[in-house]
Amino acid sequence: MSEKSVRVRVKKGQFPKLKSMAEPRTRVPVDVRYTREQTEQISLGKRPRDMDEKWIIYREGDEVFFHRSWTGICMFIARLEEDAEGCTLTEIAISREPDHAPRDPEDASALVRRIIDLVLLAPSDEDAPFGTLTMSDDPAET
């Protein structure tokens, strides 16, 4: 019988070289609902297990921060509105610095939702395709 792994909450202070999101930013309104269990998983965040994994993700207050693991650059900030049943993702702030994020706000918003679904909400660490989440215009891939 195997033991279930326990995820520990990721905190900004664990990564001293993280950078704040640069201005300008684009804010994209969204409306995505998550259950209480999903909200708890999102709140734990994610740290890269090796050099191939692209994201450092952590929550502070009502915001979830998405940093590139190699550079520490903050690419996205997702705003959550929490209630007794879970939370609603209401807005995604996207870095508009050249080469930081997909140029199209809808593509960037889709990428954040995909990261949440496939990285933060994956059934287990082993199942999460953590290092493979990119979009065709993701500047880190060029």
ABEGO torsion letter per residue (X at the ends): XBBBBBBBBBBAAABAABBBBBOBBBBBBBBBBBBAAAAAAAAAEBBBABAABABBBBBBEABBBBBBAAAGBBABBBBBBBBAAEBBBABBBBBABBGABBABAAAAAAAAAAAAAAAAABABAAABBAAABBBAABAAAX
